[in-house]
Amino acid sequence: MRSPDGDATGKAHKPEELLQRVGNGDEAAFESLYGVIAGPVLGVVVRVLRDRAQAEEVTQEVLLEVWRQAARYVPGRGAALSWVLTIAHRRAVDRVRSHQAALDRDDRAGRMDVRRPFDHVAESTLASLDHQRVRQCLTALTELQRQSIVLAYYNGYTYREVGAVLKTPPGTVKTRIRDGLIRLRDCWGATS
């Protein structure tokens, strides 16, 4: 029977010795080391993250890193458990920082003005046209085409914003605007 920190003979090994053997690729030593360090690693990570599911995920990442980086452990610089727990704490803090950075990005994006700057070229072009002919041609459109074009070209809304106002998918808005512009062009050509 294998002891939690020993080998198949039941002989106990120090974590430092196990970690050195793991550094040489000894899978049995890693299994023994796992039994010694998994609980303390999870404890450190849970204290930092305060979310059991994320803590378990980070703990697995830490244990994988221990397997990959065990050869870098230098016994004279400190205890094996301290070395492993330092990795665990760093990983947990990195997860918190990453999560906070994502929240900050989302917050900044949410506070940004989503409207694009008004298109002054389109505005000056529309202003120079005969407004009466434009109004006449707009009446030839369907109600949904007219609303979409007015919101997009007169109010400066994006396809997404028009879709939100009209409670319509952006793809449908694009189609309505395209079809409406074709009808406007045809109307404009017929009245010229």
trRosetta pair geometry for C-beta under 8 A, 3 or more apart (Angstrom, degrees):
i j d omega theta_ij theta_ji phi_ij phi_ji
1 10 6.2 45 77 -79 72 105
2 6 6.4 -171 -169 82 66 82
2 7 6.6 -77 -131 157 93 23
2 8 5.4 -43 -83 -103 94 44
2 10 6.9 -153 -127 -82 26 53
2 31 8.0 -9 160 120 158 119
2 32 7.2 -124 177 -92 119 93
3 6 3.6 46 54 26 108 117
3 10 5.1 85 -26 -149 104 60
3 11 7.7 -158 23 56 124 18
3 12 5.9 -54 89 -83 148 76
4 32 7.3 117 150 -154 37 68
4 35 4.1 -155 -167 147 77 130
4 36 6.4 128 140 -69 96 66
5 12 5.6 37 91 -149 94 83
5 13 6.0 -137 149 57 81 68
5 14 7.9 26 157 -111 125 14
5 15 7.0 -59 -150 -67 125 71
5 18 7.1 -100 -166 -43 82 148
5 32 5.6 91 -150 174 34 97
5 33 7.7 61 -133 -93 76 35
5 35 6.2 -146 -69 90 57 109
5 36 4.5 65 -98 -72 106 116
6 9 7.3 -100 152 71 116 66
6 10 5.5 38 108 179 150 25
6 11 5.0 167 -162 82 117 37
6 12 4.4 -71 -77 -90 107 38
6 13 5.7 135 -116 0 50 79
6 32 6.3 -145 59 -137 14 131
7 10 7.6 -54 71 4 57 18
7 11 5.6 -3 37 55 95 90
7 13 6.7 65 -30 -23 88 121
7 28 6.6 49 -133 147 90 122
7 29 8.0 -28 -90 -87 96 63
7 32 6.5 -51 -79 -66 52 146
8 28 7.6 -51 -30 -162 97 135
13 17 4.8 -116 -178 82 102 123
13 18 5.1 119 114 -56 124 92
13 21 7.9 -18 170 4 156 139
13 29 7.5 -69 93 -133 162 89
13 32 6.4 55 48 137 121 150
14 17 4.7 93 59 6 83 101
14 18 7.0 -152 94 -4 43 87
14 80 7.5 137 143 12 85 133
15 18 5.4 -56 -144 41 35 113
15 19 6.0 38 157 -24 69 106
15 33 6.4 99 -140 -129 75 86
15 36 5.4 -157 -91 124 104 153
15 37 6.9 106 -135 -58 127 103
15 79 7.2 53 76 173 123 87
15 80 3.8 -159 124 75 101 132
15 81 5.4 63 90 -47 168 84
15 84 7.8 -93 174 -4 133 133
16 19 5.9 -54 -147 35 27 111
16 20 6.6 27 153 -18 61 104
16 73 8.0 -165 -143 145 66 130
16 75 5.0 74 -166 -122 121 108
16 79 6.8 -96 -65 -151 104 54
16 80 4.4 -165 -80 -32 53 117
17 20 5.8 -54 -152 34 32 110
17 21 6.5 29 151 -16 65 106
18 21 5.7 -58 -150 38 33 110
18 22 6.2 36 150 -22 67 104
18 29 4.8 174 -154 -175 71 94
18 30 7.8 145 171 -79 98 28
18 32 5.4 -128 -127 93 133 109
18 33 4.1 166 140 -72 129 98
18 36 7.1 130 53 21 162 143
18 80 7.2 118 60 161 88 169
19 22 5.4 -49 -146 34 34 115
19 23 6.5 43 150 -25 62 100
19 29 8.0 -155 -49 151 15 118
19 33 6.2 116 -71 -119 62 143
19 66 7.7 -85 -127 -175 96 103
19 70 5.4 -158 -172 -152 72 101
19 73 5.0 -36 146 73 126 167
19 80 4.3 -175 -12 -137 144 129
19 83 7.4 87 -152 68 164 137
19 84 7.7 -136 -99 -51 131 111
20 23 5.4 -48 -155 29 35 118
20 24 7.0 27 148 -12 62 102
20 70 7.6 -178 -98 161 15 103
20 73 7.0 -119 -77 84 60 116
20 75 6.9 -19 -62 -51 119 116
21 24 5.7 -59 -157 39 38 108
21 26 4.0 -38 158 39 94 145
21 29 3.5 -175 101 -94 123 171
22 25 7.6 81 -176 -52 35 9
22 26 5.9 -89 -83 58 36 84
22 29 5.0 -139 -58 105 70 111
22 30 4.7 104 -116 -77 108 81
22 33 5.7 -39 -48 4 138 155
22 66 7.2 -1 136 145 153 89
22 67 6.5 -106 179 -123 116 53
22 70 4.0 -106 105 -158 102 170
23 70 3.9 -139 -71 120 69 91
23 71 3.7 131 -161 -84 98 52
23 72 7.5 -167 -121 10 119 40
23 73 6.2 -130 -63 36 132 100
24 71 7.5 116 -58 -93 41 93
26 29 3.8 50 105 12 118 117
26 30 6.7 165 98 -17 64 81
27 30 5.4 -51 -150 33 38 114
27 31 6.5 43 150 -23 67 99
28 31 5.6 -47 -152 30 35 115
28 32 6.7 33 150 -14 64 102
29 32 5.7 -54 -151 39 36 110
29 33 6.0 36 150 -19 68 108
30 33 5.4 -53 -141 41 33 112
30 34 6.0 46 153 -31 65 101
30 66 8.0 145 -138 112 97 103
30 67 5.8 40 -133 -108 139 95
30 70 7.8 -113 -94 -48 98 157
31 34 5.6 -46 -149 26 28 118
31 35 7.0 31 152 -19 58 101
32 35 5.8 -54 -160 30 35 113
32 36 6.9 26 148 -14 65 106
33 36 5.6 -61 -155 38 38 110
33 37 5.9 2 162 4 75 116
33 66 7.4 -156 130 143 132 135
33 80 7.9 -95 -138 152 113 138
34 37 6.6 -72 -131 49 23 88
34 38 5.3 33 177 -42 67 113
34 63 6.5 53 -119 -149 93 127
35 38 6.8 -24 -110 12 16 112
36 81 7.5 -102 141 -89 109 104
37 40 5.9 -70 -155 50 50 104
37 41 5.4 49 154 -26 84 111
37 63 7.5 153 99 -104 114 89
37 66 7.2 144 100 -114 157 172
37 81 6.4 -168 -105 -119 94 76
37 84 5.0 -48 -149 136 140 163
38 41 5.9 -60 -146 37 26 111
38 42 6.3 24 159 -17 64 108
38 59 7.0 73 -157 174 72 122
38 63 6.6 14 -101 -86 83 132
39 42 5.9 -58 -148 37 28 109
39 43 6.4 31 154 -22 63 107
40 43 5.4 -53 -147 33 34 117
40 44 6.5 33 157 -18 67 102
40 81 6.5 15 86 -162 163 109
40 84 7.7 87 91 100 116 117
40 85 6.2 -61 139 -85 114 110
40 88 8.0 175 120 19 78 167
41 44 6.0 -55 -152 35 31 108
41 45 6.3 23 155 -13 66 111
41 59 5.3 123 121 -137 108 91
41 62 5.3 -175 -169 100 133 145
41 63 6.8 145 92 -60 169 86
41 84 6.3 -74 -79 147 109 108
41 85 6.7 -145 -96 -99 63 62
41 88 4.4 -160 -145 -95 82 146
42 45 5.8 -61 -144 42 30 109
42 46 6.0 32 159 -21 67 108
42 55 6.2 86 -158 149 71 109
42 56 7.0 16 -127 -96 108 58
42 59 4.7 9 -88 -100 74 149
43 46 6.0 -55 -144 35 26 109
43 47 6.5 26 157 -19 61 106
44 47 5.9 -59 -155 33 29 111
44 48 6.7 18 153 -12 65 108
44 85 5.4 148 -50 -152 160 91
44 88 4.7 91 82 116 133 128
44 89 5.6 -79 166 -71 128 78
44 92 6.7 -154 129 -11 85 150
45 48 5.9 -60 -150 39 33 106
45 49 5.9 4 164 4 71 116
45 55 4.4 141 120 -151 103 86
45 58 4.9 178 -154 90 137 121
45 59 5.3 -145 29 -65 158 84
45 62 7.1 -139 -63 -15 134 144
45 88 5.5 -97 -55 179 94 103
45 89 7.9 -141 -78 -86 59 39
45 91 7.2 -26 -106 87 110 103
45 92 4.5 -169 -129 -82 68 125
46 49 6.3 -67 -129 53 26 92
46 50 7.0 84 175 -85 59 27
46 52 6.4 15 -120 -101 108 59
46 55 4.3 40 -81 -137 65 163
47 50 7.5 12 -170 -64 19 68
48 55 8.0 141 58 -106 80 99
48 89 6.6 145 -54 -140 146 63
48 92 3.6 94 77 142 147 134
48 93 6.2 -88 -166 -63 142 61
48 95 7.9 106 117 57 118 107
48 96 6.4 -111 158 -36 98 131
49 54 5.0 -144 174 96 146 116
49 55 4.8 -173 58 -72 134 85
49 58 6.6 164 -42 11 149 147
49 92 5.5 -115 -40 -156 95 100
49 95 6.2 -12 -96 94 115 131
49 96 6.5 -150 -101 -67 65 94
51 54 4.2 43 93 25 115 112
51 55 6.2 167 83 -20 56 89
52 55 5.5 -58 -143 37 28 115
52 56 6.4 30 159 -22 65 102
53 56 6.0 -52 -152 31 29 109
53 57 6.7 27 150 -16 61 106
54 57 5.5 -55 -152 37 37 114
54 58 6.2 32 153 -16 70 106
54 95 6.5 150 169 163 119 145
55 58 5.8 -54 -143 40 31 107
55 59 6.1 38 153 -26 64 105
55 92 7.5 16 -119 -115 75 111
56 59 5.5 -49 -145 32 31 116
56 60 6.7 33 154 -19 62 100
57 60 6.0 -54 -157 32 31 110
57 61 6.7 31 147 -17 63 105
58 61 5.4 -52 -151 36 39 115
58 62 6.3 43 149 -23 68 102
58 88 7.6 102 137 -155 103 72
58 91 5.3 154 -171 131 104 113
58 92 5.6 98 151 -88 157 68
58 95 5.5 -76 -89 -37 132 153
59 62 5.6 -51 -149 34 33 113
59 63 6.4 31 154 -17 65 104
59 88 7.2 17 -112 -133 63 110
60 63 5.8 -53 -145 37 32 109
60 64 6.3 34 154 -18 64 106
61 64 5.7 -56 -150 38 30 112
61 65 6.3 31 151 -20 65 106
61 91 5.9 172 99 -163 118 144
62 65 5.5 -55 -149 37 31 112
62 66 6.4 37 150 -23 66 101
62 84 7.4 92 164 -176 112 81
62 87 5.6 135 -148 119 94 104
62 88 4.6 34 -133 -96 156 74
62 91 5.2 -145 -76 26 94 158
63 66 5.5 -44 -147 30 35 115
63 67 6.7 39 151 -19 62 100
64 67 5.7 -50 -154 33 34 113
64 68 6.4 24 152 -11 66 108
65 68 5.7 -59 -144 44 34 107
65 69 5.5 0 167 6 72 119
65 87 5.8 -169 104 178 131 136
65 91 7.2 -171 8 -69 153 136
66 69 6.4 -69 -125 54 21 89
66 70 5.9 52 166 -67 62 89
66 84 5.7 19 -102 -122 128 100
66 87 6.6 162 -71 74 82 160
67 70 6.4 -24 -146 -20 19 114
69 72 4.9 -38 180 25 83 120
69 73 7.5 102 130 -37 80 82
69 87 7.5 163 67 -106 144 146
70 73 5.7 -32 -166 1 50 117
73 80 6.5 35 -169 -119 146 81
73 83 5.5 90 -125 148 103 167
74 77 4.5 62 86 2 103 115
75 80 7.5 -23 -111 -60 75 87
77 83 7.7 82 92 -83 103 114
78 82 4.7 -89 155 80 120 134
78 83 5.9 146 89 -55 109 87
79 82 4.3 92 64 4 90 105
79 83 7.0 -153 95 -8 48 84
80 83 5.6 -54 -152 33 34 114
80 84 6.4 29 153 -15 67 106
81 84 5.7 -55 -146 39 33 109
81 85 6.1 29 156 -16 67 110
82 85 5.8 -57 -141 41 29 108
82 86 6.3 36 155 -26 63 104
83 86 5.8 -53 -153 29 27 114
83 87 6.9 27 149 -16 60 102
84 87 5.7 -53 -157 33 35 112
84 88 6.4 35 147 -20 67 106
85 88 5.2 -49 -145 37 39 116
85 89 6.2 41 155 -21 68 102
86 89 5.9 -51 -145 35 30 109
86 90 6.4 31 154 -18 62 107
87 90 5.8 -59 -151 37 29 111
87 91 6.3 28 155 -18 65 108
88 91 5.9 -57 -148 37 29 110
88 92 6.3 27 156 -18 65 108
89 92 5.8 -56 -147 37 30 111
89 93 6.2 28 156 -17 66 108
90 93 5.9 -58 -146 39 29 108
90 94 6.2 33 153 -22 64 107
91 94 5.6 -53 -149 35 30 115
91 95 6.5 33 152 -22 64 103
92 95 5.7 -52 -153 32 33 113
92 96 6.6 32 150 -18 64 103
93 96 5.6 -51 -149 35 36 112
93 97 6.3 35 152 -17 67 105
94 97 5.7 -55 -146 39 31 110
94 98 6.1 33 155 -21 66 107
95 98 5.7 -53 -144 37 29 112
95 99 6.3 30 155 -18 63 107
96 99 5.8 -56 -149 38 29 111
96 100 6.2 26 154 -17 65 109
97 100 5.7 -57 -144 40 30 109
97 101 6.1 33 155 -22 66 105
98 101 5.7 -52 -146 34 29 112
98 102 6.5 31 153 -19 62 104
99 102 5.8 -55 -153 34 31 111
99 103 6.5 31 150 -17 64 105
100 103 5.5 -52 -149 36 35 112
100 104 6.3 37 152 -20 67 105
101 104 5.6 -52 -146 37 32 113
101 105 6.4 35 153 -20 65 103
102 105 5.7 -51 -148 34 32 111
102 106 6.4 31 154 -17 64 106
103 106 5.7 -56 -149 38 31 110
103 107 6.2 33 152 -22 65 107
104 107 5.5 -53 -146 36 31 114
104 108 6.3 30 155 -17 66 104
105 108 5.8 -55 -147 37 30 108
105 109 6.2 28 155 -17 65 109
106 109 5.7 -56 -145 39 30 111
106 110 6.2 32 155 -21 64 108
107 110 5.7 -57 -148 36 28 112
107 111 6.4 18 157 -13 64 109
108 111 6.0 -63 -147 40 30 104
108 112 6.6 42 153 -38 64 100
109 112 5.8 -43 -151 13 33 117
114 158 7.6 -93 146 15 93 133
114 161 7.1 157 115 -73 114 113
115 156 6.6 61 -170 119 112 109
115 157 7.4 -69 -122 -112 95 50
115 158 7.4 -167 -128 -16 50 98
115 161 7.1 42 -97 -71 76 160
116 119 7.9 26 112 -47 113 84
116 156 7.1 -140 70 169 79 98
116 158 6.1 97 -3 -65 112 105
118 123 6.4 35 152 -42 110 136
118 156 4.5 -69 -112 -104 79 149
119 122 4.1 37 112 21 119 113
119 123 6.4 158 95 -19 64 87
119 156 6.7 172 10 -121 79 93
120 123 5.3 -54 -143 38 36 116
120 124 6.2 32 160 -17 69 103
121 124 6.2 -56 -147 37 27 104
121 125 6.3 27 153 -18 62 109
122 125 5.7 -57 -147 38 31 113
122 126 6.2 28 157 -16 67 108
122 153 6.4 -122 157 -148 132 87
123 126 6.0 -58 -146 40 27 106
123 127 6.1 28 155 -22 64 109
124 127 5.5 -51 -142 35 32 114
124 128 6.4 31 158 -21 64 106
125 128 6.1 -60 -152 34 28 107
125 129 7.0 34 150 -29 61 101
126 129 5.7 -49 -155 20 38 115
126 134 7.2 72 -159 -106 87 160
126 153 6.8 137 -72 162 152 115
126 154 7.7 -149 148 -89 165 72
129 133 6.9 -106 162 65 100 108
129 134 5.6 88 115 -49 128 120
130 133 4.4 59 89 11 109 110
130 134 6.9 170 90 -13 57 84
131 134 5.5 -55 -148 37 37 113
131 135 6.2 38 155 -20 69 104
132 135 5.8 -53 -148 36 31 110
132 136 6.3 32 153 -20 64 107
133 136 5.5 -53 -146 37 33 114
133 137 6.3 29 156 -15 66 106
133 188 6.7 86 149 -122 118 75
133 191 5.5 170 -145 111 110 141
134 137 5.9 -58 -148 40 29 107
134 138 6.2 34 152 -24 65 107
134 184 7.9 18 -141 -155 69 116
134 188 8.0 11 -93 -93 59 106
135 138 5.6 -52 -146 33 31 115
135 139 6.8 34 154 -23 62 100
136 139 6.0 -53 -159 26 31 110
136 140 7.4 32 145 -22 60 101
136 187 7.5 -170 111 163 85 125
136 191 6.8 117 96 -99 135 165
137 140 5.6 -50 -161 24 43 116
137 141 7.6 49 145 -27 64 95
137 183 7.7 159 178 127 94 80
137 184 5.1 89 146 -137 129 71
137 187 3.7 143 -131 110 102 139
137 188 5.8 -5 -85 -60 159 72
137 191 7.0 -125 -66 8 103 141
138 141 5.8 -45 -164 16 45 115
138 146 5.4 93 -179 -127 90 105
138 149 7.3 -149 -125 83 99 136
138 150 7.6 70 -149 -64 136 100
138 184 7.2 16 -78 -104 57 107
139 146 7.8 39 -94 -97 27 142
140 183 6.3 -158 111 157 107 115
140 187 5.2 163 47 -95 153 144
141 145 4.1 -122 178 90 116 119
141 146 4.4 149 87 -58 122 85
141 149 7.1 -44 175 12 177 137
141 180 5.0 37 -135 -136 135 96
141 183 5.7 136 -95 93 82 140
141 184 7.1 -11 -61 -61 119 86
142 145 4.6 91 54 8 82 104
142 146 6.9 -151 88 -7 40 88
142 176 7.9 -97 68 -148 115 100
142 180 7.6 -107 39 -91 80 97
143 146 5.8 -59 -147 38 29 111
143 147 6.2 27 157 -18 66 107
144 147 5.9 -50 -142 37 30 110
144 148 6.3 31 157 -19 63 108
144 166 7.3 100 -145 -162 85 143
144 168 7.8 107 -158 -70 116 162
144 176 5.5 -94 132 -139 98 141
145 148 5.8 -59 -149 37 28 111
145 149 6.2 22 158 -15 66 110
145 176 5.0 -154 -99 -179 62 89
145 177 7.3 155 -149 -87 71 30
145 179 6.2 -95 -110 90 126 96
145 180 3.4 162 -176 -83 109 115
145 183 7.0 36 156 38 159 138
146 149 6.0 -59 -145 39 27 106
146 150 6.1 26 159 -18 65 110
146 180 6.9 179 -62 -138 39 136
147 150 5.9 -57 -143 38 27 110
147 151 6.2 24 160 -16 64 109
147 166 6.2 124 122 -93 129 125
148 151 6.1 -60 -149 39 26 107
148 152 6.1 15 159 -11 64 114
148 162 5.5 74 -141 177 71 138
148 166 6.8 -31 -81 -30 79 160
148 173 5.4 175 -136 -153 122 77
148 176 4.4 112 9 107 165 123
148 177 5.0 -124 134 -67 120 80
148 180 6.4 167 71 0 110 152
149 152 5.9 -62 -141 43 28 105
149 153 5.6 -10 175 13 69 116
149 154 7.9 63 131 -4 65 95
149 176 8.0 -128 -38 129 78 91
149 177 5.8 140 -81 -127 71 77
149 180 4.9 -132 -47 121 125 146
149 181 7.0 156 -108 -62 121 75
149 184 7.4 132 -136 -41 162 142
150 153 6.9 -66 -122 52 18 85
150 154 4.9 -24 -165 28 60 126
150 155 6.8 51 141 -7 66 101
151 154 7.3 -25 -68 53 9 85
151 155 5.0 -38 -151 42 45 126
151 157 4.6 -26 157 32 90 136
151 161 7.4 -158 159 111 117 93
151 162 4.6 135 104 -113 133 94
151 165 6.0 -172 -132 61 152 151
151 166 7.5 -136 -2 -35 161 109
152 155 7.4 34 -7 54 9 82
152 156 7.7 28 -179 -127 32 7
152 157 5.5 -82 -94 66 44 82
152 158 7.7 41 -124 -145 83 9
152 159 7.2 20 -106 -81 120 53
152 162 5.5 -20 -63 -64 88 142
152 173 7.8 143 -61 167 124 110
152 177 5.7 20 12 -113 162 137
153 156 7.8 23 -168 -69 13 41
157 161 3.9 -133 -166 94 100 121
157 162 4.8 131 113 -57 128 77
157 165 6.9 -45 -144 -5 166 135
158 161 4.7 95 48 8 74 102
158 162 7.0 -136 93 -4 38 86
159 162 5.7 -55 -149 37 31 111
159 163 6.2 34 151 -21 64 107
159 170 4.5 80 134 -156 107 97
159 173 4.9 151 -162 95 82 126
159 174 5.4 5 -132 -65 139 86
159 177 7.5 -108 -107 2 92 145
160 163 5.5 -55 -150 36 31 115
160 164 6.4 32 152 -21 65 103
160 170 5.1 -22 -87 -89 57 127
161 164 5.6 -49 -148 32 34 112
161 165 6.5 33 154 -17 65 103
162 165 5.8 -56 -150 37 32 109
162 166 6.1 4 161 5 68 114
162 168 7.7 -36 126 61 80 107
162 170 7.8 104 65 -119 89 68
162 173 4.7 134 98 -155 117 142
162 177 7.7 63 106 -55 171 124
163 166 6.3 -70 -137 54 25 92
163 167 7.6 45 168 -134 57 3
163 168 5.0 -114 -139 79 69 67
163 169 5.9 -24 -146 165 130 12
163 170 4.5 -77 -38 -73 151 58
163 172 7.3 112 -113 58 102 90
163 173 4.7 -107 -68 -28 85 139
164 167 7.4 20 -171 -76 27 43
166 173 6.9 141 51 -94 133 106
168 172 4.9 -106 168 84 106 126
168 173 5.6 131 101 -58 114 88
168 176 7.8 18 136 -6 156 142
169 172 4.7 91 64 6 84 104
169 173 7.1 -148 99 -7 44 87
170 173 5.3 -53 -148 35 38 116
170 174 6.4 42 154 -23 69 100
171 174 5.7 -48 -150 31 33 113
171 175 6.6 32 152 -16 63 104
172 175 5.7 -54 -151 37 34 112
172 176 6.3 35 151 -20 67 105
173 176 5.7 -54 -147 36 31 111
173 177 6.3 28 156 -17 66 107
174 177 5.9 -58 -148 38 28 108
174 178 6.2 28 155 -19 65 108
175 178 5.8 -55 -144 37 29 110
175 179 6.1 23 160 -12 65 109
176 179 6.0 -58 -144 42 26 106
176 180 5.9 27 156 -20 64 113
177 180 5.6 -58 -143 40 28 113
177 181 6.1 29 157 -21 65 106
178 181 5.9 -56 -148 35 27 109
178 182 6.6 28 153 -19 62 104
179 182 5.7 -53 -151 33 33 113
179 183 6.5 30 152 -15 65 105
180 183 5.7 -56 -149 39 33 110
180 184 6.2 35 151 -21 67 105
181 184 5.4 -49 -143 36 35 114
181 185 6.3 39 155 -22 65 102
182 185 5.7 -51 -149 34 30 112
182 186 6.4 28 152 -16 63 106
183 186 5.7 -54 -147 39 32 111
183 187 6.1 33 153 -20 66 107
184 187 5.6 -56 -144 39 31 111
184 188 5.9 33 156 -23 66 108
185 188 5.7 -53 -144 36 27 112
185 189 6.3 27 156 -18 62 106
186 189 5.8 -55 -149 37 29 110
186 190 6.4 27 154 -19 64 108
187 190 5.7 -58 -148 37 30 110
187 191 6.3 12 159 -7 67 112
188 191 6.2 -66 -144 43 27 99
188 192 6.5 41 155 -43 63 102
189 192 5.9 -43 -147 9 31 117
